[in-house]
Amino acid sequence: MLGLTTCQKSYDPSSYLTPQEQYDNVWKIIRYVGRAPENLTLPERFYKGYDDHYKEQMSIHRLDAYYVDGNKHYFLLSRRAPSNFEKRVATGGMMVLDDNGEVTEYEEIFRTWKMADSLQIRKSIFLFEKMVTGESLDPFLTKNSMPEEYIEFPDDYTYFDRVDRVWKKKPY
């Protein structure tokens, strides 16, 4: 197993955001990180008619870590994952907010494998710290970390498209 370190900085969301700001910032990104209703186009995700769906998505997501560096906001969100046993999957990413608090850049940097909550939080905070400090996540990609599982995406076939703000499969 690859070694895990303890965090030296505080990544507790309440260190950076009030409860209302936490809610507001998750609301800004839930339409990217949450599951969309079936057969929606990317622009349709933002139609007000789907607000109730995304409020439900927010109820199954948890803001596990947050860090602000200038106008860059790093986040770690986890959600319950479909499984026979209670498991979670986490997404670590970064967004840039303008002076009005609008998202001008958005990127999901990693998504973990499904794991039991206690293992998921430990591994995802470890990955989050590496992401925030600019360290390479390559050793934790599946092809490099097996049999230990950390990062499911990106991989050799899947990447995050920063323009469309969605995970995509590479063409063969």
N, C-alpha and C positions, 0 to 999 in steps of 0.2 A: 504494500500500500504506500502511496506517496505521502510524504509527511504533511501534516497540517500545522499551521502556525496560528497564534492568537493575534487578534487585531490590535494594533497600537493606536489607531485613530478611532474616534467614535463614529459608528455608522448607524447609530440609533436615529431613525427618522425624526424623533422628537427633539433631537439636538439641532436640527436645521429648520424644522417646519412645525407650525402649530397644527392641532388636529384638523382645522378647517383647510389649511394649506396642504396637508397630506391628502385630504379628500380631493381637493381641487387639482392637485398635480396628478393623482392617479386617474381622475376623470379625463385629464388631457391626453392620457396615453392608453386608456382601457380599450379604445376602438382599434388600436394596433395590437396590443398584447392579448386581449381577450378574444374568445371565440365569437366570430361573426355569425349572424343568422345565415342559413344556407343560401347559396346562389346570389349573394350580393356582390356587386362590383365594388372596387375600392372606394370610389366617391360615395356610394350609397351608404357606407358604414357611418357617415357623418349626418345622415338625415335625422331630424328630430324625432321622426316616427319610431326610431329604433332606440330612443333613450331608455325606455323601460328594460329592454333586453340588456343594454350595457350596464344599467344599475344592478341588474341581477348578476352580471359578470363581476362587478365590483364586489359583490357580497361573497364571492368564492375566492377572491384574490386577497392576499395579505402583503402589505409593504414591509418587507423584512429588513431592508437596509437602504440608506440614502446618504449621499455625500454631495456637497456643493463646492465647486472650485471655480470661482468667477461666475460666468454665465452658464457653465456646464453643470448639469444636474445628473448625477449617477443614481440609478435606482436598481433595486432588486425586488421583484415581485414574485410571489409564489402562489400557486393555486392547487386545489385538490385535483388529483389526476385519476382518470378512470382506471380502476384496478380492483382485484378481488380483496385486497387489503388496503388500509388507509395509507395512501402515498401522496406526495406532492411533487410538482415540477416547478422549477424556478427559471426566471428570465432576468438576465442582467443586461442593463443597457445604459444609454446616455442620451440626454436631450439638451438642446440649447434653447434658452428662453430669451426673447427680446425684452425690451424695457416695459412692454405691456403685458408680459407674462405669457405671450403666445409662443408655441413651439415652432422654432425655425429650422431646427435639425433634430433628427430622431434616428437612433440606431439601436437595435437589439444586438448585443455583442456575443452573448452565449445563452443557450437554453440547456438546462441539465436534463439528465435522465430522470425518470420517475424513481423516487426513493421514499423510504419511511421518513416521516417529518424530522425526527431527531438527526438523522444522517443528512438529509437534504439541507437543513439549516446550517449545519457545520460545514459541509462541502461548499455550499453556495456562498456563504460569507467568506470563506477562504478564496474562492474564485473572484468574488466581488472586490476584495482587497487587492488582488493582483491586477484586476481591471483598472481600479482607481489609481494605482501607483504606476500604471503603464508597463507592468511586467507581461511577458509573453504568456499566453494561455495555451500555446502549442503542446506543452507536455501533458495537458489535461484533455486534449482531444481524444476521442475514442481510439483512434488508430495508434496513439502513443501511450495510452494509459492502461490498456487492457492487461489483466482482467478487471482492474479497478475502473468503475464507471464514474465519470464526472460530467463531461459535456457531450450532449447528443448532437447539437448543432452549434456552429457550423461543422461540416464534414466535407469529404471530397466531392459530395454530390449536392449539398445544400448550402446556400449562402444567404445573407441578408442584403436585400436591395435597398440602399439608403434613399434612392429617389422615390420608389413606390412604397417604401416603408413596410416591406413584407418579406417573409422567407420565400425563396424560390429554389427550384431545382436547376442545376446547371444543364445546359444542352449536351447531349452525348455526341 
